[in-house]
């Protein structure tokens, strides 16, 4: 049960820190988007800020993984949070002037995202140092449940805060979230590391460390399977904000109402999927859960293109969300359980880079495809591709030992 993992004081601190930080980020992202649009009235300016968010992952993602493996992960997280809070303090100062240049926002977004490349792999790699192996499923389920809950509550809370106190209040909320998060993380007690930190520092340069991490991922069949899973989730579910409005309008005839209801169904499903993994694993192993997760996404997407009914679409998006939530938790647990401690940060950063690379590309490709095919056809094609991958997985499932060690 999740309550047992929360009896671990250090995990409770970590969970609170990450939840508060995610909530602050959610409020800030909405406030910043509105701030840029209010200042410029340009969707191009909003797109440029999004680019400034993604670029650091491609530049610093692998480096962040090496840092998470070679230095104390708690220290990396605390410093990342404190530095992000300090950097963000400058933003309210910049926007006080009526003539503030939007370029300052781009610079701050770039710096915040860069620091996040060090925080993210460290925050995932520290989990096995806080809980024992038997509690990893519940720990990751709790973390991902909080993430999905923030995704539902955050936008509504941001609207209330902006309505009462203005956009600047969301900036201060994120600043406080960084400082509170760093304070909580400081008091976390981690288990003794099996790796000598000094040895990790001096054995190889950063470049060699990156190569070692990539080579390790490339040499493990189960990790390559997880990479493909992350690619599918991000490639076919990442563009939902692009495809669902078109589908709701052209196919269902409900426009904004249909779009918001389907997106809510997906969010609730993702929350349920992440929260229920621990319970489901009493009756099924990793292999079955992975197959079930892929199947729900594939069948769900394909049938969206076959049946034009709003209530069916809401239900299907909820089921797709459940599959996505389950796969996300399972991927995290499998990586943490089977990856050596001194490589865990690099493996997690590789997974993160796959996500931040796939999402913008898939959004761009989806936007282009919708000029030539209908949203119904798009969903059918995506669903069939996912089901082909499911068939491949079922055929080759015996070549993976996904309950423990990898089979090379």
C-alpha positions in Angstrom: 0.0 0.0 0.0 1.1 3.6 -0.7 0.7 4.4 3.0 3.6 2.1 3.8 6.0 4.0 1.5 4.9 7.2 3.1 6.0 5.9 6.5 9.5 6.4 5.2 10.2 10.0 6.3 12.9 10.6 3.7 10.6 9.5 0.9 7.8 11.6 2.3 10.1 14.6 2.1 11.1 13.8 -1.4 7.5 13.3 -2.5 6.5 16.6 -1.0 9.4 18.4 -2.5 8.8 17.1 -6.0 5.0 17.7 -5.7 5.4 21.3 -4.6 8.0 21.9 -7.3 5.8 20.4 -10.0 2.8 22.5 -8.8 5.0 25.6 -8.9 6.1 24.8 -12.4 2.6 24.2 -13.5 1.4 27.6 -12.2 4.5 29.3 -13.7 4.1 27.8 -17.2 0.6 29.0 -17.5 1.4 32.4 -16.1 4.5 32.8 -18.4 2.5 31.8 -21.5 -0.1 34.5 -20.7 2.6 37.0 -19.9 4.3 36.6 -23.2 1.1 36.7 -25.2 -0.1 39.8 -23.2 3.2 41.5 -23.9 3.6 40.5 -27.6 0.3 39.3 -28.9 2.4 36.8 -30.9 2.1 33.1 -31.1 5.6 33.1 -32.6 6.9 34.6 -29.4 5.3 31.8 -27.4 6.7 29.2 -29.7 10.2 30.8 -29.3 9.9 30.5 -25.5 9.0 26.8 -26.0 12.1 26.3 -28.1 14.2 27.9 -25.3 12.7 25.3 -23.0 13.5 22.3 -25.2 17.0 23.3 -26.4 18.9 22.8 -23.1 17.8 19.1 -23.0 19.7 18.5 -26.3 22.8 20.5 -25.1 23.0 19.6 -21.4 20.8 16.5 -21.0 23.7 13.9 -21.1 25.9 16.1 -19.0 23.2 16.3 -16.4 23.1 12.5 -16.3 26.9 12.3 -15.7 26.7 14.9 -12.9 23.8 12.9 -11.3 26.1 9.8 -11.3 29.3 11.4 -10.2 28.2 13.8 -7.5 25.9 13.6 -4.5 22.4 13.6 -5.9 20.8 15.4 -3.0 23.3 18.2 -3.3 22.6 18.5 -7.1 18.9 18.7 -6.4 19.3 21.3 -3.6 21.6 23.5 -5.7 19.4 23.3 -8.8 16.4 24.4 -6.8 18.1 27.2 -5.1 19.7 28.5 -8.3 16.4 28.3 -10.2 14.7 30.3 -7.4 17.4 33.0 -7.4 17.3 33.3 -11.2 13.5 33.5 -11.3 13.7 36.4 -8.8 14.9 38.6 -11.6 11.9 38.1 -13.8 9.4 40.3 -11.7 12.1 43.0 -11.8 12.4 42.9 -15.6 8.6 43.0 -16.2 8.0 46.0 -13.9 9.1 48.2 -16.9 6.5 48.7 -19.6 9.1 48.4 -22.2 10.7 45.2 -21.0 12.2 43.1 -23.9 10.7 39.6 -24.3 14.3 38.4 -24.9 14.8 38.5 -21.1 12.1 35.9 -20.7 13.7 33.6 -23.3 17.1 33.9 -21.4 15.5 33.0 -18.1 13.5 30.1 -19.6 16.8 28.8 -21.1 18.6 29.0 -17.8 15.8 27.4 -15.8 15.5 24.6 -18.2 19.3 24.1 -18.2 19.3 23.8 -14.4 16.4 21.3 -14.8 18.6 19.0 -16.8 20.7 18.4 -13.7 17.7 18.2 -11.3 15.7 15.8 -13.3 18.0 12.8 -13.6 19.2 13.3 -10.0 15.6 13.3 -8.7 14.8 10.0 -10.5 18.1 8.4 -9.5 17.8 9.2 -5.9 14.6 7.2 -5.4 16.4 3.8 -5.0 18.7 5.5 -2.4 15.6 6.6 -0.4 13.4 3.4 -0.5 14.3 -0.3 -0.8 13.8 -2.3 -4.0 10.6 -3.7 -2.8 9.0 -0.3 -2.4 10.0 1.1 -5.8 6.7 0.3 -7.4 4.7 2.2 -4.8 7.2 5.0 -4.6 7.1 5.7 -8.4 3.3 5.2 -8.4 3.0 7.9 -5.7 5.3 10.3 -7.6 3.6 9.8 -10.9 0.1 10.0 -9.3 1.1 13.4 -7.8 2.4 14.5 -11.3 -1.0 13.6 -12.9 -2.9 15.3 -10.1 -0.9 18.5 -10.5 -1.6 18.3 -14.2 -5.4 18.4 -13.4 -5.4 20.8 -10.5 -2.6 23.2 -11.6 -4.4 24.9 -14.5 -7.5 25.6 -12.5 -5.4 26.9 -9.5 -3.4 29.1 -11.9 -6.6 30.6 -13.2 -7.8 31.4 -9.7 -4.4 32.9 -8.6 -4.2 35.0 -11.8 -7.7 36.2 -11.4 -7.2 37.3 -7.8 -3.6 38.5 -7.8 -2.4 38.8 -11.4 0.1 36.9 -13.5 3.1 38.0 -11.4 1.7 35.9 -8.5 2.4 32.7 -10.4 6.0 33.7 -10.7 6.4 34.3 -7.0 4.6 31.0 -6.4 7.2 29.1 -8.4 10.0 31.0 -6.7 8.7 29.9 -3.3 8.2 26.3 -4.6 11.9 26.1 -5.5 13.1 27.3 -2.1 10.6 25.1 -0.2 11.6 22.1 -2.3 15.3 22.7 -1.6 14.6 23.0 2.1 12.8 19.7 2.2 15.4 17.8 0.1 18.1 19.0 2.4 16.7 16.9 5.2 16.5 13.7 3.2 18.6 10.8 4.4 19.9 8.5 1.7 21.1 4.9 2.0 24.8 4.3 1.8 26.0 4.4 -1.8 27.7 1.3 -3.2 29.8 3.5 -5.4 32.8 5.5 -4.3 32.1 9.2 -5.2 35.8 10.2 -5.5 36.4 7.3 -7.9 33.5 8.4 -10.1 34.8 12.0 -10.2 38.3 11.2 -11.4 38.0 8.0 -13.4 36.8 9.5 -16.7 36.1 12.8 -18.3 32.6 14.0 -18.9 32.8 13.0 -22.6 33.8 9.5 -21.7 31.1 9.4 -19.1 28.5 10.3 -21.7 29.8 7.6 -24.1 29.8 5.0 -21.3 26.1 5.8 -20.5 25.0 5.7 -24.2 26.9 2.5 -24.8 25.3 0.9 -21.7 21.8 1.7 -22.9 22.6 0.5 -26.4 23.9 -2.8 -25.0 20.8 -3.7 -23.1 17.7 -5.1 -24.9 15.3 -4.3 -22.1 16.4 -0.6 -22.1 16.0 -0.4 -25.8 12.5 -1.7 -25.3 11.8 1.0 -22.8 13.2 3.6 -25.2 10.7 2.4 -27.8 7.9 2.6 -25.2 8.8 6.2 -24.3 9.0 7.0 -28.0 5.5 5.6 -28.6 4.0 7.5 -25.6 5.6 10.8 -26.6 5.2 10.4 -30.4 1.5 9.5 -30.4 0.2 11.0 -27.2 2.4 14.1 -27.1 0.5 15.9 -29.9 -2.9 15.4 -28.3 -3.3 19.2 -27.7 -2.9 19.6 -31.5 -5.1 16.7 -32.8 -7.9 16.6 -30.2 -9.3 20.2 -31.0 -9.4 19.3 -34.7 -11.0 15.9 -34.0 -13.6 17.5 -31.6 -14.5 20.1 -34.1 -14.5 18.3 -37.5 -15.5 14.8 -36.4 -17.6 15.2 -33.2 -18.9 18.7 -33.8 -18.4 19.8 -30.2 -15.3 22.1 -30.6 -14.0 23.5 -27.2 -16.4 21.4 -25.1 -15.5 18.1 -26.7 -11.8 18.9 -26.6 -11.7 19.8 -22.9 -13.8 16.8 -22.0 -11.6 14.3 -23.9 -8.4 15.9 -22.4 -10.0 15.7 -18.9 -10.8 12.0 -19.6 -7.2 11.4 -20.5 -5.9 13.2 -17.5 -8.1 11.3 -15.1 -7.2 8.0 -16.8 -3.5 8.8 -16.4 -4.0 9.5 -12.8 -5.9 6.3 -12.3 -3.3 4.3 -14.2 -0.4 5.7 -12.1 -2.2 5.2 -8.9 -3.3 1.6 -9.5 0.0 0.0 -10.7 0.8 -1.3 -7.2 -2.6 -3.0 -6.9 -2.5 -4.4 -10.4 0.9 -5.9 -9.9 -0.5 -8.3 -7.3 -2.1 -10.1 -10.2 0.2 -9.4 -13.2 3.9 -9.1 -13.9 5.8 -6.4 -15.8 5.5 -8.3 -19.1 1.7 -8.4 -19.0 1.4 -4.8 -17.8 3.5 -3.6 -20.7 1.5 -5.5 -23.2 -1.8 -4.3 -21.7 -0.6 -0.7 -21.7 0.5 -0.8 -25.3 -2.8 -2.5 -26.3 -5.0 0.1 -24.6 -3.1 2.9 -26.4 -3.2 1.2 -29.8 -6.8 0.0 -29.7 -8.0 3.3 -28.2 -6.3 5.5 -30.9 -7.5 3.2 -33.7 -11.1 3.1 -32.6 -11.3 6.9 -32.2 -11.0 7.0 -35.9 -13.8 4.5 -36.4 -16.5 5.7 -34.0 -17.6 9.4 -33.9 -19.3 9.6 -30.6 -18.3 12.1 -27.9 -19.0 9.9 -24.9 -17.2 7.0 -26.5 -14.2 9.3 -27.2 -14.1 10.5 -23.6 -14.1 6.9 -22.3 -11.5 5.8 -24.8 -9.2 8.7 -23.9 -9.6 7.7 -20.2 -8.5 4.1 -21.1 -5.6 5.4 -23.1 -4.6 7.5 -20.2 -4.7 4.5 -17.9 -2.3 2.7 -20.3 0.0 5.6 -20.4 0.1 6.0 -16.7 0.9 2.3 -16.1 3.7 2.3 -18.7 5.3 5.4 -17.3 5.5 3.9 -13.8 6.7 0.5 -15.0 9.4 2.1 -17.1 10.7 4.1 -14.1 10.7 1.0 -11.8 12.4 -1.2 -14.3 15.2 1.3 -14.9 15.7 1.9 -11.2 15.7 -1.8 -10.3 18.1 -3.1 -13.1 20.5 -0.2 -13.7 23.8 0.0 -11.7 23.7 3.0 -9.3 26.7 4.7 -11.0 24.9 4.7 -14.4 21.3 5.4 -13.3 21.5 9.2 -13.9 22.8 8.8 -17.4 20.1 6.2 -18.3 17.3 8.4 -16.9 18.7 11.5 -18.8 18.7 9.4 -22.0 15.1 8.6 -21.5 14.4 12.3 -20.8 16.1 13.4 -24.0 14.1 10.9 -26.0 10.9 12.6 -24.6 11.9 16.2 -25.2 13.1 15.4 -28.7 10.1 13.3 -29.7 7.3 15.6 -28.5 8.2 18.8 -30.5 9.0 16.7 -33.7 5.7 14.8 -33.4 3.7 18.0 -32.9 5.3 19.5 -36.0 4.7 16.3 -38.0 1.1 16.1 -36.8 0.4 19.7 -37.8 1.7 19.0 -41.3 -0.2 15.7 -41.7 -3.5 17.3 -40.7 -3.3 19.4 -43.9 -3.5 16.2 -46.0 -5.5 13.6 -43.9 -8.4 13.8 -41.6 -8.1 13.5 -37.8 -10.0 10.2 -38.0 -7.5 8.8 -40.5 -4.6 10.1 -38.3 -5.9 8.2 -35.3 -6.4 5.0 -37.2 -2.9 5.1 -38.6 -1.3 5.9 -35.2 -3.4 3.1 -33.5 -2.3 0.5 -36.1 1.4 1.5 -35.8 1.1 1.0 -32.0 -0.6 -2.4 -32.5 2.1 -3.5 -34.9 4.6 -2.7 -32.2 2.5 -4.7 -29.7 2.6 -7.7 -32.0 6.4 -7.4 -32.3 6.7 -7.1 -28.5 4.6 -10.3 -28.0 6.6 -12.2 -30.5 9.9 -11.2 -28.9 8.9 -11.1 -25.3 11.0 -14.1 -24.4 14.1 -12.3 -25.4 13.6 -9.8 -22.6 13.9 -10.6 -18.9 12.0 -7.6 -17.9 11.4 -8.8 -14.3 15.1 -8.5 -13.5 18.2 -8.5 -15.5 18.4 -7.8 -19.2 19.1 -10.3 -21.8 21.8 -9.0 -24.2 
